[in-house]
């Protein structure tokens, strides 16, 4: 299931960035946590859906190929 690995890695990148941004804006810890979880999940799903769409259409990812080598 490569889509699950894509989802987890996208969430692992998006969540801490969003969480730090909310904290730097002066939001409370609980608000920052809930918003970061929600928007991190949404952004990870958008990333995965776009990647699945590209794979189905046969489009190649130049960045992915260079990282794999």
Secondary structure by P-SEA (a helix, b strand, c coil): caaaaaaaaaaaaaaaaaaaaaaaacccaaaaaaaaaaaaaaaaaaaaaaaaaaaaaccccaaaaaaac
